[in-house]
Every structure is written in C-alpha cells, then in structure tokens.
Amino acid sequence: MITEPCGRDTAAAVGLASVVVARRDPAGVMVVLPADHYIADEKRFCGVLKAAAAAAARGEHLVTLGIAPNRPETGYGYIARGQLYKTFAGIPAYVVESFTEKPDQETALRFLARGNFQFVFY
C-alpha cells in the first residue's frame, strides 16, 4: 500500500503507483479503484478483476471497467462498447469505441437508448 501525507488528486496517485509498480516489476499489473462503490456481487466482481488482470498482463492494452447504466447520468463518463476483442476467464472484453466525459442530459439519454454504453466512475 502506498499512502500520501495529504490528498492530491487521482491522477497524481495513479501516476505514483504506476512508477512504483514498474520499478518493482516491469511486467506488473495494477488495479485502480478510485471510488467507494457498493459491490453487490463480490464473487462476480473478483472474477471480472481477474479477467481484467489477465487481459492487462498481455501488455497490449490498458483495460478499463464500466457498468451498464440504468438511468441517464450527467455526473459520470461513458464508454461506448465496440466489437468483442477477446474473452478472458469467461468474461468478454470489448474494444472501446469512444469515451465521453460527463455528457449533458440529452446526450446521456441518447447513450442510454443505444444500449452499448457503460458508466465510468471517478
């Protein structure tokens, strides 16, 4: 665990952690969970994290996780899910088609209707 004497911001903490991980293990994989989300199905979540780590360990791509929205939300970023990339440990991984940071209400409604968007929390 790496701690800081006072809070800075997420980017600074992730940057520092990535340097520490790379120095300790150049092939290392790290998971960044910058919020205190409620995880209803911990077993499924752990399975998704293991699959994401397996995908990241290939060293080809950055892996990001999102959840399917159940309402339009302007306070989160949205990932547009593209084509299936591969499956890792039974979990499908998709190419990111696009990312939209905190859209307005009309855009969030449109994303919700399309059905291929996921929230990204910060």
Residue pairs with C-beta under 8 A, 6 or more apart in sequence:
2 13
2 16
2 17
2 20
4 12
4 13
4 16
10 32
10 34
10 122
13 34
14 32
14 34
17 30
17 32
18 30
21 28
21 29
21 30
22 28
27 57
27 59
29 53
29 56
29 57
31 49
31 52
31 53
34 121
34 122
35 121
35 122
37 121
39 45
47 89
47 90
47 91
48 65
48 91
50 89
51 88
51 89
51 90
51 91
51 93
52 63
52 65
52 88
52 91
52 93
54 88
54 89
55 61
55 63
55 86
55 88
55 93
56 62
56 63
61 85
63 93
64 79
64 96
64 120
65 120
66 78
66 79
66 81
66 118
66 119
66 120
67 118
67 119
68 117
68 118
68 119
69 76
69 78
69 108
69 111
69 112
69 117
69 118
69 119
71 112
72 105
72 108
72 109
72 111
72 112
73 108
73 119
74 102
74 103
74 104
74 105
74 108
75 102
76 102
76 119
76 120
76 121
76 122
77 99
77 100
77 101
77 102
77 119
77 120
77 122
78 99
78 100
78 103
78 108
78 111
78 117
78 118
78 119
78 120
79 96
79 98
79 99
79 117
79 118
79 119
79 120
80 96
80 97
80 98
80 99
80 100
80 111
80 114
80 116
80 117
81 94
81 95
81 96
81 97
81 116
81 117
81 118
82 94
82 95
82 96
82 97
82 116
83 94
83 95
84 92
84 93
84 94
84 95
85 93
85 94
85 95
86 92
86 93
87 93
97 116
99 120
100 107
100 111
103 111
111 117
